[in-house]
Amino acid sequence: MRHVMKTYGRKSIAFTHGDGAWIYDTSGKRYLDALCGIAVTGLGHNHPKITKAIQEQAGALIHCSNLYQIPEQEALATKLCSLSNMETVFFSNSGAEANEAAIKLARLFGHNKGIETPVIIVAEQSFHGRTMATLSATGNRKVQAGFEPLLSGFARVPYGDVEAINQVALNNKNVVAIFVEPIQGEGGIQIPHPEYLNNLRTITDKQDWLLMVDEVQTGMGRTGAWFAHQHNGIAPDVMTLAKGLGNGVPIGACLARDKAAEILAPGTHGSTFGGNPLVSRASLATINAIESDSLIDRATFIGNAIAQGLRTNFSDEASIVDIRNKGLMIGIELDRPCVSIVDHALEAGLLLNVTADSVIRLLPPLILDDEQIKFLIVRLTTVINKFLEESK
Ligand SMILES: *Cc1c(COP(=O)(O)O)cnc(C)c1O
């Protein structure tokens, strides 16, 4: 890939096609895809209903512009709002862009209240994207280094720490919102205290701040609820989605409700491609397939089965610090850096990755069958044992 900018360190493999949880490389070797293009293809590859929807829509109308009514986009917005209890949606083409919309919305919310330098509280170890605003919101120096000056208007607190937010509230009258991931994905599958979001809801209500959740990775059924915040029984003011929203077509969304629903007024934001007929149809087909195959509950079952299987296999292994999951966000934390596991896994026919240096991250599809669950546990156990043996 000589003429592609080297923004990614790439493996030397290329894939030709996929079928459900399986994906095939150019030599014909097959892999169980336990990464889903980083939480994107939750329904697996070449899903017949999604393929059909894309083919039909491509043959009718791919794009027309948001200058006109787009019935497919309206249908998708209606569906997403009914699943989430949100009220309005802005469609983007990626997670970073969905988060840009949320950040702009929060700033406008502040300006409308007479706060001219609004501040958004964000978390350490968070990841919100690679655009200038979202990398400034991100709590990872590696993402920011070299791109200063960063955007101002963010206050950072430790993830999961409610008291730190109370301290910010005392000292900063310009705060307008809290923006967090319900579970930190890139940060290493960090699952906060079960009451964390409830506590944030209480604080934001009391202070008249917006509660904004980045569900770009946690959304679309992956954690065993349509949206991870639903485990808490709370309603955020703003929620962003992308990754699993279109099973691989580029689509993101920023949803809002109540006092946040109408803040982005005509002329304040836009996107040429956002929510075009093609991606909207693909996303509707994705949602319909998740519903008709009851995959939300299945995600809980698969995730717990994988985590439990691994816990059993490694019950005597002190090098495994923790095995944690919420549905199909699964983290296996080792006591040492383990990036080379990715190559061992490739050899064994498994796609996965490593985040935060020492956490093996599994983001498998919601359609794994029982045989594939076993395959994943058995192969991964062998791979981890081999790695531990070699890195002694
Ligand atoms: C991946 C991710 C993003 C960025 O999404 P892009 O589509 O790559 O811009 C933002 N937030 C979270 C939580 C993510 O996991």
The ligand as a Gaussian input file, in Angstrom:
#p B3LYP/6-31G(d) Opt

LIG

0 1
 C      -14.443000       4.278000      17.243000
 C      -14.937000       5.280000      18.197000
 C      -15.082000       6.627000      17.835000
 C      -14.648000       7.157000      16.496000
 O      -15.402000       6.646000      15.438000
 P      -14.882000       6.857000      13.929000
 O      -16.001000       6.278000      13.106000
 O      -13.607000       6.106000      13.793000
 O      -14.706000       8.300000      13.708000
 C      -15.625000       7.495000      18.761000
 N      -15.986000       7.068000      19.982000
 C      -15.869000       5.789000      20.367000
 C      -16.312000       5.373000      21.734000
 C      -15.326000       4.846000      19.499000
 O      -15.165000       3.580000      19.899000

